[in-house]
Amino acid sequence: MRCPYCHNAEIWEVNRPGIMDEEGLYSFLRPRAGFLQGVCFSGGEPLMRDDLTEVIRTIRAMGFAVKLDTNGLYPDRLKALLDEELLDMVAMDIKNEPARYAETVGLSQLSMRRIADSVDLLFGADIRVEFRTTVTTRFHDEQSFQVIGEWLAGADFYALQPFRVSDFVPDPTLGTPSRETLDTYASILRQTIRQVEIRG
């Protein structure tokens, strides 16, 4: 899944020029143990990496907390990390209501099974969990958040962040929602979700 409006469209590649390899990462972190509190694995989709579990084990052994950002497409790998208690926090991107997920991420069709499985795992996780949506005027409306609110009813935390044109996502036609629009969506979500925050 390559979401056309997300800031994190590129996967971390170890041998990509300008990107540190694992030992470079460990060398950076070792002298900062006790000063930095944690490490966030974002992306792209971090769970695409076959060796992510081992990297996280190493970093946790240094004393760092670990946060994972995920799109939910790899529930089996997410479950393995949760079962091993390697994560302190997970933030999962919710692209849209299920009926509009494929459209929102630029696909003709998309099975929601794996995404729904990841949501279910996070509802049962004994760690801090955040769901969040980058909101556009093209793909989102009040109906979107009515459905999302029903789908994620009982969640502890949800963040709304407005889409903004950037060098990474230069398409201005996706549209940045107004603060008033975001307030409306937040009010809808607050009917079923404990805490809702607007960022940016």
C-alpha positions in Angstrom: 0.0 0.0 0.0 1.5 3.3 -1.1 -0.7 6.1 0.2 -0.5 9.0 -2.1 -0.7 11.7 0.5 1.3 10.4 3.4 4.6 11.9 4.4 6.1 8.4 5.0 5.9 6.9 1.5 9.5 5.6 1.4 10.7 2.5 3.2 14.0 2.7 5.1 16.6 0.9 3.1 19.8 -0.1 4.9 22.1 0.5 1.9 20.5 3.6 0.6 23.0 6.5 0.3 22.7 8.8 3.3 20.9 6.3 5.5 22.8 4.7 8.3 23.0 0.9 8.6 22.2 -0.9 11.8 25.6 -0.6 13.4 25.6 3.1 12.6 22.3 3.4 14.4 23.6 1.5 17.4 26.8 3.6 17.5 24.6 6.7 17.4 22.4 5.5 20.3 24.9 4.0 22.7 26.4 7.2 24.0 22.9 8.7 24.2 21.5 6.1 26.5 20.1 7.9 29.6 19.6 11.1 27.6 17.3 10.0 24.9 14.2 8.2 26.2 13.1 6.2 23.1 13.3 5.4 19.5 10.5 5.5 17.0 10.4 3.2 14.0 8.5 5.0 11.2 8.8 4.7 7.5 7.5 3.7 4.9 6.2 0.7 6.8 8.8 -0.6 9.3 7.2 -4.0 9.5 8.2 -4.7 6.0 11.7 -5.3 7.3 12.4 -8.9 8.0 15.0 -8.0 10.7 13.0 -5.4 12.5 12.4 -7.7 15.6 16.2 -8.2 16.1 16.9 -4.5 15.7 14.2 -3.6 18.3 15.6 -6.3 20.7 19.0 -4.7 20.5 17.7 -1.2 21.0 15.6 -2.2 24.0 18.6 -3.9 25.5 20.3 -0.5 25.4 17.5 0.8 27.6 15.4 2.7 25.1 11.7 2.6 24.9 10.3 1.8 21.4 7.4 3.3 19.5 6.2 1.8 16.2 4.3 3.6 13.5 2.4 1.3 11.2 -0.2 1.2 8.5 -1.6 -2.1 9.8 -0.8 -4.3 6.8 1.4 -6.8 8.8 -0.7 -8.0 11.7 1.3 -11.2 12.2 4.6 -9.3 12.6 2.8 -6.8 14.9 1.5 -9.6 17.0 4.9 -11.1 17.4 6.3 -7.8 18.6 3.4 -7.4 21.0 3.7 -11.0 22.3 7.4 -10.5 23.0 6.6 -7.2 24.8 9.0 -5.3 22.6 6.8 -2.2 22.0 6.0 0.6 24.4 3.7 2.5 22.0 2.1 1.9 18.6 0.6 4.6 16.3 -1.5 3.2 13.5 -2.6 5.2 10.5 -6.3 4.9 9.7 -6.5 6.1 6.1 -10.3 6.3 5.9 -13.5 4.4 6.5 -13.3 0.9 5.2 -15.4 1.5 2.1 -13.1 4.3 1.0 -9.7 2.8 2.0 -8.7 1.6 -1.4 -9.6 4.9 -3.1 -7.7 6.8 -0.4 -4.5 4.8 -0.8 -4.6 4.8 -4.6 -5.7 1.3 -5.2 -8.6 -0.2 -7.2 -9.4 -2.6 -4.4 -8.0 -3.5 -1.0 -8.9 -6.3 1.5 -9.5 -4.8 4.9 -8.8 -8.1 6.7 -5.2 -7.4 7.7 -5.9 -3.8 8.7 -8.9 -4.9 10.8 -6.7 -7.7 12.4 -4.1 -5.0 13.4 -6.9 -2.8 14.9 -8.1 -5.8 16.9 -4.6 -6.5 18.2 -4.1 -3.0 19.3 -7.4 -2.9 21.1 -6.2 -5.9 23.2 -2.7 -4.5 23.7 -1.6 -3.4 27.2 0.5 -0.4 25.9 -0.2 3.1 24.7 -2.0 3.0 21.4 -2.8 5.9 19.1 -4.9 5.9 15.9 -4.6 8.8 13.5 -5.7 10.1 10.2 -4.2 12.6 7.8 -7.3 14.5 6.7 -7.8 15.7 3.1 -10.7 17.5 1.6 -10.8 15.1 -1.4 -11.0 11.8 0.6 -12.7 12.7 3.9 -16.1 14.0 5.0 -18.4 13.8 8.0 -19.6 10.3 6.9 -16.0 9.1 6.9 -15.6 9.9 10.6 -19.1 8.7 11.6 -18.0 5.3 10.3 -14.5 5.4 11.7 -16.0 6.4 15.1 -18.3 3.4 15.0 -15.4 1.1 13.9 -13.0 2.3 16.6 -15.6 2.9 19.4 -13.9 2.6 22.8 -10.4 3.5 21.5 -8.4 5.6 24.0 -6.9 8.1 21.6 -7.3 9.4 18.1 -5.4 12.2 16.3 -6.5 14.2 13.3 -3.8 16.0 11.3 -4.5 18.1 8.3 -2.9 17.2 5.0 -0.3 19.8 3.9 1.4 20.2 0.6 5.1 19.5 0.9 8.1 18.5 -1.3 7.2 14.9 -0.5 3.5 15.2 -1.4 3.2 18.2 -3.8 -0.4 17.5 -5.0 -2.5 20.6 -3.9 -5.7 19.0 -5.2 -5.9 16.7 -2.2 -6.9 19.8 -0.2 -6.1 21.0 3.3 -9.2 21.0 5.6 -10.1 24.1 7.6 -9.8 24.2 11.4 -13.6 24.4 11.5 -13.9 21.2 9.5 -11.4 19.4 11.7 -13.3 20.5 14.8 -16.5 19.0 13.3 -14.7 15.7 12.6 -13.2 15.7 16.1 -16.7 16.2 17.6 -18.0 13.2 15.7 -15.1 11.0 16.9 -15.5 12.2 20.5 -18.9 10.5 20.7 -17.2 7.1 20.8 -13.5 7.7 21.4 -12.2 8.8 24.7 -9.7 11.4 23.6 -9.4 13.2 20.3 -6.7 15.7 19.4 -6.2 17.9 16.4 -2.5 18.4 15.4 -0.9 21.0 13.2 
